[in-house]
Amino acid sequence: MNISFTYFPEFKGLEKHVDLLEFGGFPIDKKDLKLKDRWSFHFRRDLNGERLHLLLPEKIKESVEYFNKTNLRPEIVSFHLGYAAENIGKVTGYDAHNYAISEVWSKKEVLNTFTESFRIITENITDIPIAIENMDYNKGGAYEYVCEPEFIKDMLAKNPNIYLLLDLTHAQISAHKLLTRYEESERTEKYINSLPLDRIIEIHLSSPDEKYGDMHRPATDREIYILRSIKEKMPNLKLINLEYRSDNLDAARMIPETVKTLRKIFN
């Protein structure tokens, strides 16, 4: 099992602690790629800098065809599992998230269009594992259906050549907001164990803040406990990526410490 972190210039020099670096978005700076022989790539935005999402197969096609022409060979590529509406807006300020501007599609329509996007992806990106990342549920329509474990199961069952990228912070936020009939202490465990854990190839590791905001803070004992509890249920796990934001003041300090902890658990 390999360890990486999402690269920011502020983290330069810390690459010696990890096996890979994770890059995301366009343009790809080939100078940064030279920092490490091995790396993964997350498709965060399209060629126009807008958030890439699976209900827009034409945008997916444009992005993956461009990526294909670069002849770059990451070890894993990944995409976000969103959204449930074609046109989305963004709430600004604390815990910024998206909302639906246009009509929310049915589960069937979303599932079929996602599958078409996966077909385009797999036709253009070959011989590289492809993973899809669970999102963090927020009200407003953009995240309807797509954060539910049953939908994620159905999507992966329909697309057996796609893996799951488990974002632990997103899972905790979705559990907190969707599983309100359970006690708070039970929600994350129930949510995560409802996912197809055997399809996980990568984990994005960080922690939410006290209000369950997706602030990409360093992992805490809570996230380490979750990893220990599901370790044996993830036979396909290849990579844990520390998705720490560089503007978190203790992120750079915590990367080496988190890596040491993960090595003890997984090696």
QUIKA-V303337 format. One line per field, one symbol per residue. ss: DSSP state (H for helix, E for strand, - for the rest). phi: phi as a letter, one per 40 degrees, with the letter a starting at -180 (. if undefined). psi: psi as a letter, one per 40 degrees, with the letter a starting at -180 (. if undefined). A space follows every 50 residues. Layout:
# QUIKA-V303337
ss=???
phi=???
psi=???
This chain:
# QUIKA-V303337
ss=-EEEEE--HHH--HHHH--EEEEE-----HHHH-----EEEEE-E----- E-----HHHHHHHHHHHHHH-----EEEEE----E--EEE-------EEE ---E--HHHHHHHHHHHHHHHHHH----EEEEE---------------HH HHHHHHHH----EEEEEHHHHHHHHHHH-----HHHHHHHHHH---HHHE EEEEE-E---------E---HHHHHHHHHHHHH-----EEEE-------- HHHHHHHHHHHHHHHH-
phi=.bbabccbdccdhccccbcbbbbagbcccccccccacbabbbccbcccgc ccaccbdccdccccccccccgcbccababccabcbcbbbbccgdfdabac ccccccdccccccdccccccccccbbgbdbbbcccbcachgcbdgcccdc ccccccccbccbbbbccccdcccccccccccbcdcccccccccccccccc babcbabccccgcccfcdcbdcccccdccbdccbcccbabbccccccccc ccccdccccdcccccbb
psi=hiiiihhideehdeeeeidiihiiiiihhedddedidiiihhgdiaeeei hhieegddddddddddddeefigidiiiiigiaeidhiihhiahfhiiih diihiiddddddddddddddddddhifhhhihhiihhiieddeideehdd dddddddegeehihhhhdddddddddddfeeiideeddddddeeigdeeh dihhhaiiadefigefiiiadddddddddedeegdehdhhhhghheehde dddeddddddddddde.
